[in-house]
Each structure stands twice: as structure tokens, then as C-alpha cells.
Amino acid sequence: MNIAESIRMSLQSLWANKLRSVLTLLGVVIGVAAVIAVVTFVNGINAYVASRIFRLGADVFIVGKMSGVITNADQLLEGQKRKDLTMDDYRAVAEGCAHCTAVGAGVISFNGHVAYGNQSSGDTFVRGYDTTMQTVADIEIVEGRALNNTDVEHGSPVVVIGQDIIDNVMAGADPVDKEIRIDGQLYRVIGVGKKQGKTLGQSLDNYVIMPITAYFRQYGVHNNSIRISAKADSIGAPLESAMDETRAILRARRHDRPGQDDSFAIETNQSFLGMWSAISGSFFIAMIVIAAISLVVGGIVIMNIMLVSVTERTREIGIRKAMGARRGDVLRQFLIESSTIALVGGILGILLGISVAKGITFWIGMPSAIKIWAIGAALLVSASVGIFFGVYPAKRAAKLDPIAALRYET
């Protein structure tokens, strides 16, 4: 019997016993679907993190009171005890960092109340930026203009807004030169940022950007630590030199003793991406282990069904051996059947995993990216599961004595 005939018979067997086939394939389908969904989400989120969240240039670094990525409670508590970074710190870095080509400052409030007429929003990001921070934050203006030096120097009551403010608060009206209230204070809209969409169910366009000086005038300087962003001459040694200069300036200003850890965090794009890779890698491994358990269960079910099939087809095996079929022929036939069953489960699992991933992306905006290598790996793994768990039933079928098999009564 050739391979094509064995595959045809295995598919006929699946179709003839539909309920049994569904139960047999279920473990493999769930396992493969879980693997595909996890890989799709991890790849999508990694790409999103690299391009959107941690989108600093390779020659940019950020200094903050605490790390931009907190991984445990101890880090959070330690960071909260540190002194705030101030505008004086920012000016010292701007003046003293010889290898920095640009230095900016920014601060963010997470629950601003924005109102226009009878409409309002109570969960808007209120950002206080200087002109350099607008560039670092990649705010592209599509209407009006960006903040300028005059706005920052005089603390002008002007703002650049995100698309959500137009849609949810201003009812689609032309926003430029309109006045809105931010936590009770009037500001004139001078520009609109390009729409960025949403991720993980949260919009990236629900923000207002005001001059950092206006921000401090309204919200106060205390308990509002700034983040300093600096751009070096280039990557490599100039970037390291710029970071070393900034570290020396801030350690001296904050009176950090020799041998003592920095009382601030200084990070580059690679720092953020490294921390994220460690977090996402752990999550990926955990989910793969769970999916592997499901695949093992599916493989055991396949082995059990193949043993049942060997018993049901004992007379058939005897007839084939009596007509000249060798042990290797019978062994190959049952291995092909078990791997075909698993492969069908793998294909269904891939379709289910992609559908689930894209469905979640559609509903809540979680980034996802399908990788061809993941699909190929899933097919290879599912076929391998079928072969591995089909060996014992295939050997049992191959070892049947043809005379005893012909006498077998079902």
C-alpha cells in the first residue's frame, strides 16, 4: 500500500466516525491553537512595543525618578522614596552634557478632566512638554501647529490635543482656536496630533499636551517629577559618553555618595526592550508548557483510538499479511494514519488559533502578527505527536500473527 492510499483510508476512517474523530482531535486542536495564538500575540506585541511604546531612537536616552518598567513591588517602593527630578536638574543636564545634541523635559498626569461645552472626559492624559519632548514623543501634527519656545517660556495656556478629544468631547467640531477646560482651567487648542489608534483596549489618542511651564503653574511643582530625554551625537561611544556625563551631573546635584546606587534611572531603548523581552519570554514559555500538556493529552487520545482501530481491523490486517504484506508495510500504514489524524488536528488548530488571535485584535486592539515559521512549526509538532504516539499501536498491528488474526471474531 502506498502513502497516498494510507492517507485516504485514514481520512475515510475519520469521516466515518465523526464524533470519535472530533474527540480524538480535540486535544491536538486545543494545543496547537494555544501555541499559534500565543506566538501570534507575542510577536505582535513585541513589534508594537519596539515601534510604538519604546520608540526612542537608538541615540536617545531617558532619565526618570524611577524605571519606566517596574517589575516588582520593591522597585516601586524604592523609586517612590527618591527625590523628584526638577527643572533645575533638566537645565543642568542641558547645559553640562557636551555630547548631547538635544535635551528635553516632560511630565504626565493620568486622570485629567477635559470639557468643551456640555461634553467632558475624565480619564485624559495631560502631558506637560517642552518643545524637544514633542519630537522625542513622536507627536506628528496634522492640524494647526506644535508648541513653540515662546509657549514654553511664557507658560502660554495653549494645548495640542489627540483625536479622541475631538471625537468624544468636541463632537467633531473644528478644534483649532477653540477653548477647552482642563481640570477647570481654560486652554486654547493650537494643534491636533495624528491618530495613533489603540492597543490592549486603551486608546493612544486621549491626551492633551501643554507647555511644561503651564503644567507646573496649574498642578504645582511638588510631587511632579519630570522625565529628562536626551539625544546624543550618535550611537556607540558618543551615547555612552552622553549618559556618563548626565549621570555625573545628576549624581553631583543629588549628592549620591561614591559607591552608592544612582538615585534615578537612566535608560535607553535597548534597556526597555531588554526588560520587555525578559517579561514576554517568561510568559511565552509558561504558555508553551501549558499548550504542550494539551498536546500530550491529545497524543495519548490518538494512541488509544489507534489501539481501538487495530482491534477493530484485526481480520483486515490478517488478510493483508496473508496476501503478502510485510510487517514494515503494516507498521507504515498505521503510522501514516496516526500522523494524518494529528496533522488534521494541527491544521484545524492553526485556523482556530489565528481566528481567536485576530478576533481579540479586532475587539480589544491587542496587537498580533502571524509568522509563517510558527505555522510550519505547528504542523511539524502535530505530525510528530501523531508519529510518536502512533508507534506503539503500529508495532502491535505489525506483530499480529496472520493466522490468529484471520480467526479473530469482532
N, C-alpha and C positions, 0 to 999 in steps of 0.2 A: 504493500500500500504506500502510495506517495504522500508527500506532505500536504498537498492540496486536498486530497481525499480525506486525510485525518482532520484537517481544519473544517471541511464541510460537514463531516459526521459530528464533530463537537458542537458546531453551531446548530445542527439539527436537534441534537440532544438538549441543548439549552432551550430551543424554541418549543420542543415537545413537552418539557416540564417547566412551565413558565414560573410558577410560584416557587418551586425549588431553586430555579435559576436566580430569581431575584434575591432570595435569602442567601444563596451561595455568594453572589456578587457583592452583597451589601457591605461586608467588611472592607473589601478592596476598594469599593467606590468611595466610602467614607474616608478611608486612609489617604487615598490619592487626592481626593477633593480637598482635604485638610492641608496636605502638602502644597498643592497648587495655590490655594487661597493664601496661605502664609507667605510663600515665596513671592507671590504677586504683590501682596501688601508691603512686605519688607523692601522689595525692590522699588516699589512706587514711593514709599515714604522716604527711603534713602535718597532717591533722586530729588524728591521735593525738598528735603532738608538741605541737601547740598546747593540747590538752585534758588530756594526761596527763603528759608528760615535763616540758615547760616550762609548768606550770600555775600559775605565780606570778600573783598578782593584778596589775592594771595599776599599782597603787600600792606594789608591793613590789620591793625590790632586794636583791641578794646580793653579799657581799664575800668573796672567797676568795684563797688564796695564788696561784692561777693561774686562768685562764679555765675556765669549765665546759665549753667546747667547744674542744678543741685541734685545729688544722687542719694543723700541720706539726711536724717534729722540733725546729726551732729554738725554737718556742714552749714545747714541753715542757721542753727543756733549760734555757731561761731561767727558767721557772716553778719548776723544781726547785731552782735556786740561791737562790731568795728565802728570807727568814726566815719561819718559821711564824707564822700568826696565833694569838694566845693568848687565854686567858680574860680577861687584863688588857686586851687590845685590845677585846674584846667589852664589858667593863664600862665602858671609856672612851667607847665609842660610845653605849651605853645611857644613860650619864649626860650626855653632851655634845651629843647630837643633839636640838635643840629641836623640829625639825619631824618627828621620828619618834614615832609613837604606840605602836609596839611593836618591840622588838629581841630576836632570839633567836640561839642558837648551836647548832651541831651538828657531828658528826664521824662518819665511816663507815669501817668495816673490811669488806673484801670476802670474806674466806675464814674466817669463824667456824665453829667446830665446836660443834654443839649436840647434846646427848644426853639421853635420857629412858629409864630402864630399859636395855634391851638395844638400843634403836634410836638411830641418830645420823645427823647430816647434816654434811658437811664443807665446804659451799660457801655458807653462810648469810651474808647481810648483817647485820653487827652495827652498830647505829646508837646513838650517844650523843647525846641531845637534851635541851634544857631544855624547859620547858612551852610556850613560844612556838613553838618549832620544830615541835611536833606539829601546830599549826594551819596553819603555812606549808606543811608537807609533805602536808597534806590527809589525815591519818590519821583515819578515822572508826571509832570504837569500837562494836562490835556486841555484845560481851560484857564484863562487868567494868567497869573504869574506865581512864582515861588516867593518865599520870604527873601528879603534882601538885607544888606548890612544896616541900612537905615532903620528898618523894622526892629532889628535886634538891638541896636544901640539905644533907641528911644523906647523900647518896650511897647511898640505900637499894638493897639487892640485889633489885630488882623489875624486871620486863620486860613490855612489850606485845609480842605475837607475831603473825605473819602466819598465814594459813590453811594454808600448806604445812607449817609446824611441827606443826600438829595432825594433818594427813593423813599425813605421812611419818615423823614422829618419835614422836608421842604416840598413834598408832594410833586416832585418832578419839575418844580419851577426853576428858571434860570438863576443859579445861585450867586454868580459874581456880583459884588457890590451890595448884596443883601446882608442884613444884620441878623445874627442869631445870638441866643443867650447860652453861655456855657457856665454851668453852676451859678447862674444868676447874673453873670457879667456879660455886657454886650460886646460882640466882636464882629468886624466886617469881613465877609468872605472875599478873598482876593484870588483864590485859585482852587482847582479841583484835581485830585490825583487820579492817575489811570486805574481802572478797575483791575483788581488782583484776584477776585474770586474768593473761594473759601476752602478750608481744609479741616478735616476731623469735625465737621459740622459747625465750625466757627468762621465767621466772615473776616476777611482781611481788609475790608473797606470801611469798617465802622470806626473812624478816627477823625480827630481834628488836630492840626499842627499849628501851634502859635509860637511866637518868639520866646526863647527860654527866659528872657528878662520879664516878659509879660506873665509867663507861667509863675515865676517866683513872686511877682508882685501880687498875684491873686492867691496863690496857695501857700506862700511863705517859703523861706529857705530851709528851715529846720525840718528834719525827717524827710528830706527830698534829696537823697544822694544822687549826684549826676553820674553819667557814664561818659568817659572820655574816649573818643575814637581818633586814631592817628594813622596817617598813611606815610609809609617810608619811601625812600628814594627808589627802591626796588626790592625784590625778594632776595633771600640768602643773607649774606653778611650785613648789608645795609639795614635790613629788617631787624636782625638780631641786635645791631648797634643801636637802632632807634628804641627798641624795647629796653635795652640795658640802660640807656640814658634816661628814659622815662621812669624806670624802676628806681634808679639812683635819686632822681629828683623827688619822687614821692616818698621814698623811704626817709630821706632827709627831712622833708616837710612834716611827715607824720611821726618822726622820732622813733623809727624802728631800730632797735639795737642790733649790733653785729651778731650774726648767728641766729637771730630771731626770724621767723617766717614773715613774709610780706603781710601787711595789714590791709591788703587789697588784692584783687585778682586781675591778672593781665593775660589775655587770651587772644589767639589768632583763629582764623577759620579752621585750621587743621586741629587745633585744640578742641573746638566744638565738635568737629566731625569725628575725631578720635573717641570722644566720650559717647557720642551718639552711636557709633559703630559697636562699642562695647555693650551698650544697653540693648540695641536691636539684635546683636549677636546672641546674647543670652536668651532673649525672647524667642528668637528663631530656633535655637537648639531645643528649648523646652517644648515648643510646638511640634517640632520634628519627632521628638521622643514620643509624644502623645500619638501622633499620626502613625509612627512605627508600630505601636502597640495594636492599633486598629488593623494594620496590615498583617501582623502576625495572627491575630484572631481570624481575619479573612482567609489567610493561608491555611489555618487549621480546618476551617469550614470546607475549603476546597478539597483538602486531603480526605476529610470524612466523606464528602459526596463522591469523590473518585473511588473510595473503597466500596461504597454502595454500588457504584456503577460497575466495578469489577465483579461484584457478586451477581448483579443482575445480568451481566453479559458473559457469565462463565461458559455456557454452552457455545456462544459465538466464538469465544477465544479458543475453545477446544476444536471447533470446526476449522478455524483458520490454521491452527497448528497441524491438524490432520491433513490439510491441503498444502502444507509446505512452509507455512510462516515460521520464521525463526524467532528465538527469544528476543533478539535485538529489534525485530520488526514490531512485536507487541509492545516492548518497552518504549520504543519511539512513538508509537501511536498514542499511548496513554500520556506520555509527557507532552506531546503536542496538544492533546485535548486539554490538559490541566493548564498549560501556559496560555492557550487560546481563551479559556474561561477567564483567567486572571487579566489577560490583555483587554478583553471586552470590558471588564470591570474598571481597568485603568482608563480606557477611553471615556467611559461614562463618568468616571471620577474627575477627569480633566475638564469635561464640559460642565459638570456641576460646580467644580471649584472656580472656574472662570466666571460662570454665571453669578455665583454668590459674591465674588470679589467685585465684579462690575456693578452688581445690584447695590452693594453697600456704597460703592463710589458714587453712584447716581443719587442715592438717598441722603447720605451724610457728607459726601465730599472727601472721604478718605482716599488719598492717592493710591493708585495701583498701576502696575506695569507688568504686562505679560512677557515672559522671556522664553524664547524657543528652547534654550538649553533645559529649562525646568520641565517643559512638556516632554522633551526627549528622555530626560532622567526619569520622569514619572512612568513613561511607557516601559523603560528598561527595568525599573524596580518592580512594576506589576508583573511583567513577564517572568522575572527572576523568582518572584514569590510563587508563581504557578509551577515553575520547574522544580524549585526546592521542595515544595510541599507535595508535588506530584511524583517524586522519586519513589517513595515507599509503595503507594498503590500501583505504580507502573511495574516495579520489581515483583510485587506479589502477583500481578497478572502474568508477567513473563515466565514465572516459575511454575505456573499451573501445569499439571500433568494432563496431556491432551485426552487420554482415555478416561481419567476421572472427571475431567471437565465435560466430556460428552455424556457421561452418565448423570451429571448433576441435574436435579429437578428443582425448578424455581417455585 
